[in-house]
Amino acid sequence: MIMPAEKELRAVLARFAQARIEHDVLPTGRTSRALEDATYTLCVITGSRTAEQALRAADALLGQYTAGCAGLRREDETLAA
């Protein structure tokens, strides 16, 4: 799987969260379609088949991004010393 850019993944997660909230508050045909679209996009970007799998994959990817950034910061500190 090609790893999505962190910014793109966060944008897709935000879109999914907003669609989920809007649909839970007042379900309509429009909110249902928006949630389906956001879920599909999240699944595609994470290479998953279900929303639950996609959310777990996104969480793992965000953990990798965080670990990568922490490693870079340590390298920067070493170089600065």
N, C-alpha and C positions, 0 to 999 in steps of 0.2 A: 504494500500500500504506500502511496505517496503521502508523505506527512504534510498536512495543511499548515499554512502560516498561522502563527498564534493569533494574530489580529483577525484573520478571516474566521478561525474557529470561534473566537470570542463573539464576533458579530453574529454568526449563525446561532450560537447558544443564546444570545440575547434575543434574537428574533423568535426562536423557539419558545423561550420563557414568556415573552410578551404575548405570543399567540395562545399559549397554554392558559395564561391568566385571563385574557379576554374571553376565551371560550368557556372557561370555568365560571366566570362572573355572569355572562349573558350569552349562552349558546345560540348561535344563529347559523344559517347556511354560510354566511360570509366568514364567521369565525371558524367554522368547521373546515372550510376550504383553506383558510390561512394556516390553521394548525396542521392540516395534512401536508401542505406545501413545505412548511417549516420542518416538519418531521422528516419528510423525504430528503430535503437538503441536508439535514443533520446526519441522516443515515448514509447518504452518499459521501459526504465529506469525511466520515469516520470509517467507512467501509463496513457498516453494520446493517443488520436486517430489521431490527426493531428499535423503537425509541429507547427502551431500557438499555439495550446493548450499546446504542450510540452514546447515551449519556455516560455509561461506564467507560467507553473508549475515549470520550472527550475528557473525562476526568483524568484518565491515565496520561493522555497527551499533555494536558496542562501541567501535570506533575513532572513530565519530562522537560517541558519548557522551563519550569521553575528550577529543576535540578541543573539544567544547562546554564541558566543565568547565574546561579550560585557558584558554579564551577568557574565561570568567566570572571566573576567578581574576585574570587580567590586568586586567580591568575593575575588579574590586574593589580591586586595588592602586593603580590610577590614581585611583580615587575617594578612597582613603584618603590619598593623598599630598596 
